[in-house]
Amino acid sequence: MQRIFYLIALAVMTAFMGLAMTDLHADYLCGDANTDDMLNVSDAVFIINHVFIGGAAPDPACIGNANEDAALNVSDAVFIINHVFIGGPAPGAYCCCPSTVMDYDGNVYQTVRIGDQCWMMENLKVTHYRNGDAIPGVKDGGVWAGLTTGAWCNYNNNIANTDVYGRIYNWHAVNDSRNIAPAGWHVPSDTEWKQLEMYLGMTQADADAYGWRGKGQGGMLKEAGTVHWQDPNTGATNSSGFTALPGGCRSEFGDFINIYSFAYFWTSTGYASNVAWCRSLYSGTADIARYHNYREIGYSVRCVKD
């Protein structure tokens, strides 16, 4: 009975207080539970309806988390009411996607919200797993080729390449239970890559296909211009903000190839005992390649928020 009264009281406040509001007009405005681009008491009503009587959930759910405590509950409604009516703290600007993330080593990465996902805008550089254990750095190509455990390297064993293109990791490091990604983040699965691609306009059929596919989605992911990409960097607009860079790879034989022309990324999804799913972007096309490759190969890694 008290819950029903509380809901009615909120509705009355909405009707008679003129919908006091804050208009911030931002994508995924934190606290904007009903997604009308306004932060007002109707968002508190929306949350109450969801929590207590099974009404629709905020979409995506994270925008309802006004107090950023990782839980969607009545405290978020109270937080909004306090802000709107008595000048309490405003919801943060990045409830769904923080502006930066820091790895175990202290490297800070810019992030970007793409659809309902939050991605790193830079390739991973970390040299430790999340628990503090060191990931071995391996320079020798012959040693690299025979590894069955996690490892990293700098392209051409030159740390100067890492400043721009990040480090290269074999899939064993990606798959290690100690976690290569910062806390609250993970290496995206093949399915999460498909989600990104389809948000950019790829069809389900194309997303599920093997090899080069899509109609310009690769260009939407690539950094524009030829400062870091080899000419002609076909179709590159970076309209997604992903800012893919061509860090090249380390082959299964331990040699370094294709910096400036190819961006290679591991997914967390294995395919068979010796291969895993991955993605490639190329300077000569605006498509995206989906395929599987040997786990001992060294590719770049991007992380996505949990």
C-alpha positions, 0 to 999 in steps of 0.5 A: 500500500505504501509503495502505491501511495509513493508512486501516486505521490510522485505522479502528483508532483509531476503534474503540479510542479511543472516538471522541473527539469535539467536539459543536458541533451547528451547521448545516454544522459545519466538518469534519463530513465525514460530517454526523453533527453530531459532529466526530471521527476518523470525519470524518477517515476519511470524507475519507481514503476520499473522497480516496484510494479514491473514497468519497462526498464531503462534502455540501456539499463545503465542510464537509470543508474543515476547515483552510479553505484552499479545497481538500478533501484529506488535510490536512483529515483531518490537521487534524481528527486534530490537533484531536481527539487533541492539542488542535490548532486547531478548524475555523473556524465559517464554512467554508461561509459567512463571517459578513460580507463586505467590498466594495472600498469597505470596506462590510461586509455581514452574510451568511446561509447558506440551504441550500447557498448563502451570501447577503448579508443586505443590498443592495449599496452599492459604488461601484467594480468589484472592480479599483478602477475607479469605477462612475459615479454618475448623478443626472440621469434623462435621462442615466440613461435613455440609458446603455449602460454601468454606473452606480449611484444612490441612491434619489431621489439621497438618500444617506440611503436608501442606509444602509438600502436600499443603492444601485441599479444598472443591469444594465450594471454587473451584467454588467461584466467588472470585477465588481461583487461582492466577491472570492469573490462574484458576482451570482446567476444566474437558476438560483441564484435558483431554487435559493434558491426551491426550497430554501424549498419552491417546486416546479421548475415554479413556479421555472421559471414567469414572473410571480408564483409560489410559495406563501409563499417571498417572505414567507420572504425579506422582512424582517418587520414594517412598519418598512421595508416598507409595510403590510400586508407580507403573509406576511413572516416572514424565516424564511430570514434573507435580510432583503429590503428594499423599495429601489424602483427607477429606471425606464427613463425615469430616475424613482424609484418604489416604495420601501417597497413593492417589492424588486427584484433583478437576476440576472446572466442576460441574456434578450435583447439589451436585457433580463435576468432579475430578481426582485421582492417586494411588500408586498401578496403573499408570492409572488416575481415572476420576469420580465425587464426592460430593462437600463437600469432600476436595481435592487438587487443581492444577492451570493452566495458563489462 
